[in-house]
Amino acid sequence: MSITSRAKPPGPKLSGLSALRAFRRDPIGLLSQAATFGDVAYLKLPRFPAYLLNHPDLVHDVLVTGNQRFMKGPTMQAAKLVLGESLLTSEGEDHRRQRRMIQPIFHHDRIEGFGDVMVERATRASERWRAGEILDIHREMAGLTLAIVVATLFGTDIEDEETRSVGQALALQLSMFGRAFSPLFRLSMRLPLPANRRFERSKAALDSVIDRMIAQRRSTGATGEDVLSLLIRAQEDGAGMSDAQVRHEAMTLFLAGHETTSNALTWTWYLLSQHADVEAKLHAELDEVLGGRPPTVADVPRLRLTEMILTESMRLLPPAWAIGRRALVDHEAGSYAVPAGSIVIVSPYLVHHDPRWYEHPEAFVPARWRDEERAGRSRKAYLPFGAGPRMCVGEHFARLEGVLVLATIAQRWRLDHVPGHRVELQPVVTLRPKHGMAMTTERRG
């Protein structure tokens, strides 16, 4: 290693519980403060001495070229309580085998076959709205993406009581992740606390529902084209997944397909409500391309502005706002040594807001994603879906869903942010609006 300094890099003058409190109170604020010390900064968290890497090349070294020298960080280790050894949480050869089996399920042609379901569910959801009513659009988008993922993953309808209970139980499971950085996390999960008992009950309910669905499909040969049936049929070298593995992967896809996309869409509606000029151009594109009919997958290449709006929204407010890794061996980050066992934090949010890579980074400018501007910008500086072999396997699904849902609803509705409603970031596992998103519906035309 050609390291010029073995001293720890500079960072905020906080340590121990003070650093932990700052991280839990305002993690983006603390990481932003750390980034002012340079592209490599040190955070002294309890149990987790952490190094923030804030340059696309350094991030690329961790996520792509040197990915085998790292394992998942503490939050994803905690996620195993919910997701088991899934594609999101597994390591090494287990992860590579799971990826090889699951990747074909997300082939572009197969995913595009879900386009009609996405449009139908978006149409159905927005038909329940009434002009002039105030809605929590975060809740609306969560319900919509839940309906889409249930239809595509389980091949059923969210109105089914059993599948609706899956979404309710999963929301309770998500509430646990914010505790992962606590130095007492492992101990606290063993205590007979009310929160832990609720967590265990909801986990048992989730496992029971998914196991029944798996058993039902196995009994009929799992011949359907829903993702659960495809997981059951997936094989490598003649070997498929056990029921437990199928359940773990189903829960992972359920989480990824529901939580992250609902947040991305919520932030997109909010940004459009703050930029009337962009919203007007979006409506003009939809009117020209669609002419009043529902969108289809075949329309997506012509919905260029719609796609750019979604891309810019995920730059400004990426649902996966931070990524953690644990170094398995000593690592070189710039001129600093990152010792084995340390936590490395990379933040898509910080990279996306860095003026070195984006002119006027705090501004919402979808036009920056025109082909000619994309060509002049490093691809390493945009990572809403991560990068490398652990890049989100459902990227194409999420992008297609985002464009089709945005086009379906914006064709018929305008959404205005309610004056006085407080908009505040809540960076937990994903980047949520802390107080929901109160918006007034206005019918177009």
C-alpha positions as a Markdown table, in Angstrom:
| # | Residue | x | y | z |
|---|---|---|---|---|
| 1 | Met | 0.0 | 0.0 | 0.0 |
| 2 | Ser | 1.4 | 3.4 | -1.0 |
| 3 | Ile | -0.2 | 5.3 | 1.9 |
| 4 | Thr | 1.4 | 8.6 | 2.7 |
| 5 | Ser | -0.2 | 8.9 | 6.2 |
| 6 | Arg | -1.1 | 6.2 | 8.7 |
| 7 | Ala | -2.7 | 8.8 | 11.0 |
| 8 | Lys | -6.5 | 8.9 | 11.2 |
| 9 | Pro | -8.0 | 11.4 | 8.8 |
| 10 | Pro | -9.6 | 14.5 | 10.3 |
| 11 | Gly | -13.3 | 14.6 | 11.3 |
| 12 | Pro | -15.8 | 16.1 | 13.6 |
| 13 | Lys | -14.7 | 16.6 | 17.2 |
| 14 | Leu | -17.2 | 14.2 | 18.6 |
| 15 | Ser | -16.7 | 10.7 | 20.0 |
| 16 | Gly | -18.5 | 7.9 | 21.7 |
| 17 | Leu | -22.1 | 8.6 | 22.7 |
| 18 | Ser | -21.9 | 12.2 | 21.6 |
| 19 | Ala | -21.2 | 11.1 | 18.1 |
| 20 | Leu | -23.8 | 8.4 | 18.3 |
| 21 | Arg | -26.4 | 10.9 | 19.4 |
| 22 | Ala | -25.5 | 13.3 | 16.6 |
| 23 | Phe | -25.7 | 10.5 | 14.1 |
| 24 | Arg | -29.1 | 9.3 | 15.3 |
| 25 | Arg | -30.5 | 12.9 | 15.6 |
| 26 | Asp | -29.3 | 14.1 | 12.2 |
| 27 | Pro | -27.2 | 11.6 | 10.2 |
| 28 | Ile | -27.1 | 13.6 | 7.0 |
| 29 | Gly | -26.0 | 16.7 | 9.0 |
| 30 | Leu | -23.2 | 14.8 | 10.7 |
| 31 | Leu | -22.0 | 13.3 | 7.5 |
| 32 | Ser | -22.2 | 16.7 | 5.7 |
| 33 | Gln | -20.1 | 18.2 | 8.5 |
| 34 | Ala | -17.6 | 15.3 | 8.2 |
| 35 | Ala | -17.3 | 15.9 | 4.4 |
| 36 | Thr | -16.0 | 19.4 | 5.0 |
| 37 | Phe | -12.8 | 17.8 | 6.4 |
| 38 | Gly | -12.0 | 16.2 | 3.0 |
| 39 | Asp | -12.8 | 13.2 | 0.8 |
| 40 | Val | -11.8 | 10.9 | 3.7 |
| 41 | Ala | -13.1 | 11.7 | 7.2 |
| 42 | Tyr | -13.1 | 9.9 | 10.5 |
| 43 | Leu | -16.1 | 9.4 | 12.8 |
| 44 | Lys | -15.6 | 7.9 | 16.2 |
| 45 | Leu | -18.8 | 6.0 | 16.8 |
| 46 | Pro | -19.2 | 3.4 | 19.6 |
| 47 | Arg | -18.3 | -0.1 | 18.4 |
| 48 | Phe | -18.1 | 1.3 | 14.8 |
| 49 | Pro | -15.1 | 3.5 | 14.1 |
| 50 | Ala | -16.2 | 4.8 | 10.7 |
| 51 | Tyr | -14.6 | 6.4 | 7.7 |
| 52 | Leu | -16.6 | 8.5 | 5.4 |
| 53 | Leu | -15.5 | 8.4 | 1.7 |
| 54 | Asn | -16.8 | 11.2 | -0.3 |
| 55 | His | -15.2 | 11.1 | -3.7 |
| 56 | Pro | -16.7 | 9.0 | -6.6 |
| 57 | Asp | -13.3 | 7.3 | -7.2 |
| 58 | Leu | -13.0 | 6.3 | -3.6 |
| 59 | Val | -16.6 | 5.1 | -3.6 |
| 60 | His | -15.9 | 3.1 | -6.8 |
| 61 | Asp | -12.9 | 1.4 | -5.1 |
| 62 | Val | -15.2 | 0.1 | -2.3 |
| 63 | Leu | -18.3 | -0.8 | -4.2 |
| 64 | Val | -16.9 | -2.0 | -7.5 |
| 65 | Thr | -13.2 | -2.7 | -8.0 |
| 66 | Gly | -12.5 | -3.7 | -4.4 |
| 67 | Asn | -15.9 | -5.0 | -3.4 |
| 68 | Gln | -14.5 | -8.5 | -2.3 |
| 69 | Arg | -12.5 | -6.8 | 0.4 |
| 70 | Phe | -15.7 | -5.6 | 2.2 |
| 71 | Met | -18.8 | -7.0 | 3.7 |
| 72 | Lys | -22.2 | -5.4 | 4.5 |
| 73 | Gly | -22.2 | -2.9 | 7.3 |
| 74 | Pro | -24.1 | -3.0 | 10.7 |
| 75 | Thr | -27.5 | -2.0 | 9.3 |
| 76 | Met | -27.6 | -4.8 | 6.8 |
| 77 | Gln | -26.4 | -7.2 | 9.5 |
| 78 | Ala | -29.4 | -6.2 | 11.6 |
| 79 | Ala | -31.5 | -6.7 | 8.5 |
| 80 | Lys | -30.8 | -10.4 | 8.7 |
| 81 | Leu | -33.3 | -10.5 | 11.6 |
| 82 | Val | -36.0 | -9.8 | 9.0 |
| 83 | Leu | -34.6 | -10.9 | 5.7 |
| 84 | Gly | -32.3 | -13.8 | 6.6 |
| 85 | Glu | -29.5 | -14.7 | 4.2 |
| 86 | Ser | -31.0 | -13.0 | 1.1 |
| 87 | Leu | -29.5 | -11.3 | -1.9 |
| 88 | Leu | -29.4 | -8.1 | 0.1 |
| 89 | Thr | -27.6 | -9.5 | 3.2 |
| 90 | Ser | -25.6 | -12.6 | 2.1 |
| 91 | Glu | -21.9 | -12.5 | 1.5 |
| 92 | Gly | -19.2 | -14.1 | -0.6 |
| 93 | Glu | -20.1 | -17.2 | -2.7 |
| 94 | Asp | -23.6 | -17.4 | -1.2 |
| 95 | His | -24.3 | -13.9 | -2.5 |
| 96 | Arg | -22.9 | -14.7 | -6.0 |
| 97 | Arg | -24.9 | -17.9 | -6.3 |
| 98 | Gln | -28.1 | -16.1 | -5.3 |
| 99 | Arg | -27.4 | -13.3 | -7.7 |
| 100 | Arg | -26.9 | -15.7 | -10.6 |
| 101 | Met | -30.2 | -17.4 | -9.9 |
| 102 | Ile | -32.2 | -14.2 | -9.4 |
| 103 | Gln | -30.7 | -12.0 | -12.1 |
| 104 | Pro | -32.6 | -13.7 | -15.0 |
| 105 | Ile | -35.9 | -13.0 | -13.2 |
| 106 | Phe | -35.2 | -9.3 | -13.7 |
| 107 | His | -34.4 | -9.5 | -17.4 |
| 108 | His | -35.7 | -6.4 | -19.2 |
| 109 | Asp | -38.2 | -8.3 | -21.3 |
| 110 | Arg | -39.7 | -10.0 | -18.3 |
| 111 | Ile | -39.9 | -6.8 | -16.2 |
| 112 | Glu | -41.5 | -4.9 | -19.1 |
| 113 | Gly | -44.3 | -7.6 | -18.9 |
| 114 | Phe | -45.3 | -6.0 | -15.6 |
| 115 | Gly | -45.9 | -2.6 | -17.2 |
| 116 | Asp | -49.6 | -3.1 | -17.6 |
| 117 | Val | -50.0 | -4.0 | -14.0 |
| 118 | Met | -48.1 | -0.9 | -12.9 |
| 119 | Val | -50.4 | 1.4 | -15.0 |
| 120 | Glu | -53.6 | -0.4 | -13.9 |
| 121 | Arg | -52.8 | -0.2 | -10.2 |
| 122 | Ala | -51.8 | 3.5 | -10.6 |
| 123 | Thr | -55.1 | 4.2 | -12.4 |
| 124 | Arg | -57.1 | 2.4 | -9.8 |
| 125 | Ala | -55.4 | 4.2 | -6.9 |
| 126 | Ser | -55.8 | 7.7 | -8.4 |
| 127 | Glu | -59.5 | 7.1 | -9.4 |
| 128 | Arg | -60.3 | 7.0 | -5.7 |
| 129 | Trp | -59.1 | 10.6 | -5.3 |
| 130 | Arg | -61.5 | 13.6 | -5.3 |
| 131 | Ala | -60.6 | 17.0 | -6.6 |
| 132 | Gly | -59.7 | 19.5 | -3.8 |
| 133 | Glu | -59.1 | 16.9 | -1.1 |
| 134 | Ile | -55.9 | 16.9 | 1.0 |
| 135 | Leu | -54.0 | 13.6 | 0.9 |
| 136 | Asp | -50.8 | 12.3 | 2.5 |
| 137 | Ile | -49.2 | 11.5 | -0.8 |
| 138 | His | -46.5 | 9.5 | 1.0 |
| 139 | Arg | -49.2 | 7.2 | 2.3 |
| 140 | Glu | -50.8 | 7.1 | -1.1 |
| 141 | Met | -47.6 | 6.2 | -2.8 |
| 142 | Ala | -46.8 | 3.6 | -0.2 |
| 143 | Gly | -50.2 | 2.0 | -0.8 |
| 144 | Leu | -49.8 | 2.1 | -4.5 |
| 145 | Thr | -46.3 | 0.6 | -4.6 |
| 146 | Leu | -47.5 | -2.0 | -2.1 |
| 147 | Ala | -50.3 | -3.0 | -4.5 |
| 148 | Ile | -47.8 | -3.2 | -7.4 |
| 149 | Val | -45.3 | -5.3 | -5.6 |
| 150 | Val | -48.0 | -7.6 | -4.3 |
| 151 | Ala | -49.4 | -8.1 | -7.8 |
| 152 | Thr | -46.0 | -8.7 | -9.4 |
| 153 | Leu | -44.4 | -10.6 | -6.5 |
| 154 | Phe | -47.3 | -12.7 | -5.3 |
| 155 | Gly | -49.6 | -12.6 | -8.3 |
| 156 | Thr | -52.5 | -11.5 | -6.1 |
| 157 | Asp | -54.4 | -8.3 | -5.1 |
| 158 | Ile | -53.7 | -6.1 | -2.1 |
| 159 | Glu | -57.4 | -6.2 | -1.2 |
| 160 | Asp | -56.8 | -9.8 | -0.2 |
| 161 | Glu | -56.7 | -9.7 | 3.7 |
| 162 | Glu | -53.8 | -12.0 | 3.9 |
| 163 | Thr | -51.5 | -10.0 | 1.6 |
| 164 | Arg | -52.6 | -6.7 | 3.2 |
| 165 | Ser | -51.3 | -8.1 | 6.5 |
| 166 | Val | -47.9 | -8.5 | 5.0 |
| 167 | Gly | -47.6 | -4.8 | 4.4 |
| 168 | Gln | -48.7 | -3.9 | 7.9 |
| 169 | Ala | -46.2 | -6.4 | 9.5 |
| 170 | Leu | -43.4 | -5.2 | 7.2 |
| 171 | Ala | -43.8 | -1.6 | 8.4 |
| 172 | Leu | -43.3 | -2.7 | 12.0 |
| 173 | Gln | -40.2 | -4.6 | 10.9 |
| 174 | Leu | -38.7 | -1.5 | 9.3 |
| 175 | Ser | -39.0 | 0.4 | 12.6 |
| 176 | Met | -36.2 | -1.8 | 14.0 |
| 177 | Phe | -33.4 | -0.7 | 11.7 |
| 178 | Gly | -32.8 | 2.7 | 13.2 |
| 179 | Arg | -31.4 | 0.9 | 16.3 |
| 180 | Ala | -28.7 | -0.9 | 14.5 |
| 181 | Phe | -25.9 | 1.6 | 15.3 |
| 182 | Ser | -26.6 | 1.5 | 19.1 |
| 183 | Pro | -23.7 | -0.1 | 21.0 |
| 184 | Leu | -26.4 | -2.0 | 23.0 |
| 185 | Phe | -28.3 | -3.2 | 19.9 |
| 186 | Arg | -27.5 | -6.9 | 20.2 |
| 187 | Leu | -28.2 | -6.9 | 23.9 |
| 188 | Ser | -31.4 | -4.9 | 23.6 |
| 189 | Met | -32.8 | -7.3 | 21.0 |
| 190 | Arg | -32.6 | -10.2 | 23.6 |
| 191 | Leu | -34.6 | -8.3 | 26.2 |
| 192 | Pro | -38.3 | -9.0 | 26.8 |
| 193 | Leu | -39.2 | -5.4 | 25.7 |
| 194 | Pro | -42.7 | -4.7 | 24.3 |
| 195 | Ala | -41.1 | -3.5 | 21.0 |
| 196 | Asn | -39.2 | -6.7 | 20.7 |
| 197 | Arg | -42.3 | -8.8 | 21.3 |
| 198 | Arg | -44.1 | -6.9 | 18.6 |
| 199 | Phe | -41.2 | -7.4 | 16.3 |
| 200 | Glu | -41.2 | -11.1 | 16.9 |
| 201 | Arg | -44.9 | -11.4 | 16.4 |
| 202 | Ser | -44.8 | -9.5 | 13.1 |
| 203 | Lys | -41.9 | -11.6 | 11.9 |
| 204 | Ala | -43.8 | -14.8 | 12.7 |
| 205 | Ala | -46.8 | -13.4 | 10.9 |
| 206 | Leu | -44.8 | -12.5 | 7.8 |
| 207 | Asp | -43.0 | -15.9 | 7.7 |
| 208 | Ser | -46.4 | -17.7 | 8.0 |
| 209 | Val | -48.0 | -15.8 | 5.2 |
| 210 | Ile | -45.1 | -16.3 | 2.8 |
| 211 | Asp | -44.6 | -19.9 | 3.7 |
| 212 | Arg | -48.3 | -20.6 | 2.9 |
| 213 | Met | -47.9 | -18.9 | -0.5 |
| 214 | Ile | -44.8 | -21.0 | -1.2 |
| 215 | Ala | -46.5 | -24.2 | -0.2 |
| 216 | Gln | -49.5 | -23.4 | -2.4 |
| 217 | Arg | -47.3 | -22.7 | -5.4 |
| 218 | Arg | -45.2 | -25.8 | -5.0 |
| 219 | Ser | -48.3 | -27.9 | -4.8 |
| 220 | Thr | -49.4 | -26.7 | -8.2 |
| 221 | Gly | -45.9 | -26.7 | -9.8 |
| 222 | Ala | -45.2 | -23.0 | -9.5 |
| 223 | Thr | -46.1 | -22.5 | -13.1 |
| 224 | Gly | -47.1 | -18.8 | -12.8 |
| 225 | Glu | -45.2 | -15.8 | -14.0 |
| 226 | Asp | -45.4 | -14.0 | -10.6 |
| 227 | Val | -41.9 | -13.4 | -9.0 |
| 228 | Leu | -42.6 | -15.9 | -6.2 |
| 229 | Ser | -43.2 | -18.7 | -8.7 |
| 230 | Leu | -40.1 | -17.7 | -10.6 |
| 231 | Leu | -38.0 | -17.8 | -7.4 |
| 232 | Ile | -39.3 | -21.3 | -6.7 |
| 233 | Arg | -38.3 | -22.4 | -10.2 |
| 234 | Ala | -34.9 | -20.7 | -10.2 |
| 235 | Gln | -32.0 | -23.1 | -10.3 |
| 236 | Glu | -28.3 | -23.2 | -10.7 |
| 237 | Asp | -26.6 | -26.5 | -11.7 |
| 238 | Gly | -29.8 | -28.3 | -11.2 |
| 239 | Ala | -30.3 | -27.1 | -7.6 |
| 240 | Gly | -32.9 | -24.6 | -6.6 |
| 241 | Met | -33.7 | -22.7 | -3.4 |
| 242 | Ser | -35.1 | -24.1 | -0.2 |
| 243 | Asp | -38.4 | -22.7 | 1.1 |
| 244 | Ala | -36.5 | -20.6 | 3.6 |
| 245 | Gln | -34.3 | -19.1 | 0.9 |
| 246 | Val | -37.3 | -18.4 | -1.3 |
| 247 | Arg | -39.0 | -16.7 | 1.7 |
| 248 | His | -35.9 | -14.6 | 2.4 |
| 249 | Glu | -35.6 | -13.4 | -1.2 |
| 250 | Ala | -39.3 | -12.7 | -1.4 |
| 251 | Met | -39.2 | -10.5 | 1.7 |
| 252 | Thr | -36.1 | -8.7 | 0.3 |
| 253 | Leu | -37.8 | -7.9 | -3.0 |
| 254 | Phe | -41.0 | -6.9 | -1.2 |
| 255 | Leu | -39.0 | -4.4 | 1.0 |
| 256 | Ala | -37.0 | -3.0 | -1.9 |
| 257 | Gly | -39.9 | -2.9 | -4.3 |
| 258 | His | -42.2 | -1.1 | -1.9 |
| 259 | Glu | -40.3 | 1.2 | 0.5 |
| 260 | Thr | -37.7 | 2.8 | -1.8 |
| 261 | Thr | -40.0 | 3.4 | -4.8 |
| 262 | Ser | -42.8 | 5.0 | -2.7 |
| 263 | Asn | -40.2 | 7.4 | -1.3 |
| 264 | Ala | -38.8 | 8.3 | -4.7 |
| 265 | Leu | -42.3 | 9.0 | -6.1 |
| 266 | Thr | -43.3 | 11.1 | -3.0 |
| 267 | Trp | -40.3 | 13.3 | -3.3 |
| 268 | Thr | -40.9 | 13.6 | -7.1 |
| 269 | Trp | -44.4 | 14.9 | -6.5 |
| 270 | Tyr | -43.2 | 17.4 | -4.0 |
| 271 | Leu | -40.4 | 18.7 | -6.3 |
| 272 | Leu | -42.9 | 19.1 | -9.1 |
| 273 | Ser | -45.2 | 21.1 | -6.9 |
| 274 | Gln | -42.3 | 23.5 | -6.2 |
| 275 | His | -41.4 | 23.9 | -9.9 |
| 276 | Ala | -44.4 | 24.9 | -12.0 |
| 277 | Asp | -42.3 | 25.4 | -15.1 |
| 278 | Val | -41.0 | 21.8 | -15.0 |
| 279 | Glu | -44.5 | 20.5 | -14.2 |
| 280 | Ala | -46.0 | 22.4 | -17.2 |
| 281 | Lys | -43.4 | 20.8 | -19.5 |
| 282 | Leu | -44.2 | 17.4 | -18.1 |
| 283 | His | -47.9 | 17.9 | -18.8 |
| 284 | Ala | -47.1 | 19.0 | -22.3 |
| 285 | Glu | -45.0 | 15.9 | -23.0 |
| 286 | Leu | -47.7 | 13.6 | -21.6 |
| 287 | Asp | -50.4 | 15.3 | -23.7 |
| 288 | Glu | -48.3 | 15.0 | -26.9 |
| 289 | Val | -47.0 | 11.4 | -26.4 |
| 290 | Leu | -50.1 | 9.9 | -24.9 |
| 291 | Gly | -53.0 | 12.0 | -26.2 |
| 292 | Gly | -55.2 | 11.1 | -23.3 |
| 293 | Arg | -54.7 | 7.3 | -23.3 |
| 294 | Pro | -52.9 | 5.3 | -20.6 |
| 295 | Pro | -49.2 | 4.9 | -21.0 |
| 296 | Thr | -47.6 | 1.6 | -22.1 |
| 297 | Val | -44.0 | 0.3 | -21.9 |
| 298 | Ala | -43.7 | 1.1 | -25.6 |
| 299 | Asp | -44.2 | 4.8 | -24.8 |
| 300 | Val | -41.3 | 5.0 | -22.2 |
| 301 | Pro | -38.5 | 5.8 | -24.7 |
| 302 | Arg | -40.5 | 8.9 | -25.8 |
| 303 | Leu | -41.2 | 10.0 | -22.3 |
| 304 | Arg | -37.8 | 11.6 | -22.0 |
| 305 | Leu | -38.7 | 14.5 | -19.7 |
| 306 | Thr | -40.7 | 12.1 | -17.4 |
| 307 | Glu | -37.6 | 9.9 | -17.1 |
| 308 | Met | -35.3 | 12.9 | -16.5 |
| 309 | Ile | -37.6 | 14.2 | -13.8 |
| 310 | Leu | -37.4 | 10.9 | -12.0 |
| 311 | Thr | -33.6 | 10.7 | -12.4 |
| 312 | Glu | -33.2 | 14.3 | -11.0 |
| 313 | Ser | -35.5 | 13.6 | -8.1 |
| 314 | Met | -33.4 | 10.5 | -7.1 |
| 315 | Arg | -30.3 | 12.7 | -7.4 |
| 316 | Leu | -31.6 | 15.3 | -5.0 |
| 317 | Leu | -33.3 | 12.9 | -2.7 |
| 318 | Pro | -32.0 | 9.4 | -3.2 |
| 319 | Pro | -34.1 | 6.8 | -1.3 |
| 320 | Ala | -30.9 | 4.8 | -0.5 |
| 321 | Trp | -29.1 | 7.8 | 1.0 |
| 322 | Ala | -26.2 | 6.0 | 2.6 |
| 323 | Ile | -24.4 | 2.7 | 2.1 |
| 324 | Gly | -22.3 | 1.0 | 4.8 |
| 325 | Arg | -19.5 | -1.6 | 4.5 |
| 326 | Arg | -17.1 | -3.3 | 6.9 |
| 327 | Ala | -13.5 | -3.7 | 5.8 |
| 328 | Leu | -12.4 | -7.3 | 5.8 |
| 329 | Val | -8.7 | -6.3 | 5.2 |
| 330 | Asp | -6.7 | -3.1 | 5.5 |
| 331 | His | -7.8 | -0.7 | 2.7 |
| 332 | Glu | -6.2 | 2.3 | 1.1 |
| 333 | Ala | -8.5 | 5.3 | 0.7 |
| 334 | Gly | -6.6 | 8.2 | -0.9 |
| 335 | Ser | -3.6 | 8.7 | 1.4 |
| 336 | Tyr | -5.1 | 7.1 | 4.5 |
| 337 | Ala | -5.2 | 3.6 | 5.8 |
| 338 | Val | -8.6 | 2.1 | 6.7 |
| 339 | Pro | -7.9 | -0.7 | 9.1 |
| 340 | Ala | -9.6 | -4.1 | 8.8 |
| 341 | Gly | -12.8 | -4.2 | 10.8 |
| 342 | Ser | -13.6 | -0.5 | 10.3 |
| 343 | Ile | -16.9 | 0.7 | 8.9 |
| 344 | Val | -16.8 | 2.6 | 5.6 |
| 345 | Ile | -19.7 | 4.9 | 4.9 |
| 346 | Val | -20.5 | 6.2 | 1.4 |
| 347 | Ser | -23.4 | 8.5 | 0.9 |
| 348 | Pro | -25.1 | 8.9 | -2.5 |
| 349 | Tyr | -26.8 | 11.9 | -1.0 |
| 350 | Leu | -23.5 | 13.7 | -0.4 |
| 351 | Val | -22.0 | 12.7 | -3.7 |
| 352 | His | -25.2 | 13.9 | -5.5 |
| 353 | His | -25.0 | 17.3 | -3.7 |
| 354 | Asp | -21.3 | 17.9 | -4.4 |
| 355 | Pro | -20.7 | 21.0 | -6.6 |
| 356 | Arg | -17.6 | 19.3 | -8.1 |
| 357 | Trp | -19.9 | 16.9 | -10.0 |
| 358 | Tyr | -23.1 | 18.9 | -10.3 |
| 359 | Glu | -23.5 | 22.6 | -11.1 |
| 360 | His | -26.0 | 24.2 | -8.7 |
| 361 | Pro | -26.4 | 20.9 | -6.9 |
| 362 | Glu | -29.2 | 22.0 | -4.6 |
| 363 | Ala | -31.4 | 23.0 | -7.6 |
| 364 | Phe | -34.0 | 20.7 | -9.2 |
| 365 | Val | -32.9 | 20.7 | -12.9 |
| 366 | Pro | -34.1 | 17.7 | -14.9 |
| 367 | Ala | -32.5 | 19.2 | -18.0 |
| 368 | Arg | -29.1 | 18.2 | -16.6 |
| 369 | Trp | -29.9 | 14.7 | -17.7 |
| 370 | Arg | -30.1 | 15.4 | -21.4 |
| 371 | Asp | -27.8 | 13.1 | -23.4 |
| 372 | Glu | -25.2 | 15.7 | -24.1 |
| 373 | Glu | -24.9 | 16.7 | -20.4 |
| 374 | Arg | -24.8 | 13.1 | -19.2 |
| 375 | Ala | -21.9 | 12.4 | -21.6 |
| 376 | Gly | -19.8 | 15.0 | -19.9 |
| 377 | Arg | -20.3 | 13.7 | -16.3 |
| 378 | Ser | -18.7 | 10.8 | -14.6 |
| 379 | Arg | -21.1 | 7.9 | -14.2 |
| 380 | Lys | -19.5 | 7.2 | -10.8 |
| 381 | Ala | -21.1 | 10.4 | -9.4 |
| 382 | Tyr | -24.7 | 9.0 | -9.7 |
| 383 | Leu | -25.5 | 6.0 | -7.6 |
| 384 | Pro | -29.1 | 5.9 | -6.3 |
| 385 | Phe | -29.1 | 2.2 | -6.8 |
| 386 | Gly | -25.6 | 1.6 | -5.5 |
| 387 | Ala | -22.8 | 0.2 | -7.8 |
| 388 | Gly | -20.9 | -2.9 | -8.5 |
| 389 | Pro | -22.0 | -6.5 | -8.0 |
| 390 | Arg | -24.3 | -5.5 | -5.2 |
| 391 | Met | -26.1 | -2.9 | -7.3 |
| 392 | Cys | -29.8 | -3.1 | -6.9 |
| 393 | Val | -31.0 | -6.0 | -9.0 |
| 394 | Gly | -34.4 | -4.3 | -9.4 |
| 395 | Glu | -33.1 | -1.1 | -10.9 |
| 396 | His | -35.0 | -1.5 | -14.2 |
| 397 | Phe | -38.2 | -2.5 | -12.4 |
| 398 | Ala | -38.0 | 0.6 | -10.2 |
| 399 | Arg | -37.2 | 3.0 | -13.1 |
| 400 | Leu | -40.0 | 1.5 | -15.2 |
| 401 | Glu | -42.5 | 1.7 | -12.3 |
| 402 | Gly | -41.5 | 5.3 | -11.6 |
| 403 | Val | -41.9 | 6.5 | -15.1 |
| 404 | Leu | -45.2 | 4.7 | -15.7 |
| 405 | Val | -46.7 | 5.7 | -12.4 |
| 406 | Leu | -45.7 | 9.3 | -12.8 |
| 407 | Ala | -47.1 | 9.4 | -16.4 |
| 408 | Thr | -50.3 | 7.7 | -15.4 |
| 409 | Ile | -51.1 | 10.1 | -12.5 |
| 410 | Ala | -49.7 | 13.3 | -13.8 |
| 411 | Gln | -51.7 | 12.9 | -17.0 |
| 412 | Arg | -54.9 | 13.4 | -14.9 |
| 413 | Trp | -53.8 | 15.2 | -11.7 |
| 414 | Arg | -51.8 | 18.1 | -10.3 |
| 415 | Leu | -50.7 | 17.8 | -6.7 |
| 416 | Asp | -50.0 | 21.0 | -4.8 |
| 417 | His | -48.0 | 21.0 | -1.5 |
| 418 | Val | -50.2 | 22.3 | 1.3 |
| 419 | Pro | -48.8 | 25.6 | 2.5 |
| 420 | Gly | -47.4 | 25.4 | 6.1 |
| 421 | His | -47.0 | 21.7 | 6.0 |
| 422 | Arg | -43.5 | 20.9 | 7.3 |
| 423 | Val | -41.2 | 19.0 | 5.0 |
| 424 | Glu | -38.3 | 17.4 | 6.8 |
| 425 | Leu | -36.0 | 14.6 | 5.9 |
| 426 | Gln | -36.1 | 11.4 | 7.9 |
| 427 | Pro | -33.0 | 9.4 | 7.0 |
| 428 | Val | -33.5 | 5.9 | 8.4 |
| 429 | Val | -33.0 | 2.9 | 6.2 |
| 430 | Thr | -34.4 | 5.0 | 3.4 |
| 431 | Leu | -34.9 | 8.7 | 3.0 |
| 432 | Arg | -38.5 | 9.4 | 4.1 |
| 433 | Pro | -40.5 | 12.6 | 4.6 |
| 434 | Lys | -40.7 | 12.7 | 8.4 |
| 435 | His | -44.2 | 14.3 | 8.6 |
| 436 | Gly | -45.7 | 12.6 | 5.5 |
| 437 | Met | -46.4 | 14.8 | 2.5 |
| 438 | Ala | -49.7 | 16.8 | 2.6 |
| 439 | Met | -50.9 | 17.7 | -0.9 |
| 440 | Thr | -54.1 | 19.0 | -2.5 |
| 441 | Thr | -55.4 | 17.2 | -5.5 |
| 442 | Glu | -56.4 | 19.2 | -8.6 |
| 443 | Arg | -57.9 | 17.5 | -11.6 |
| 444 | Arg | -56.3 | 18.4 | -15.0 |
| 445 | Gly | -58.7 | 19.4 | -17.7 |
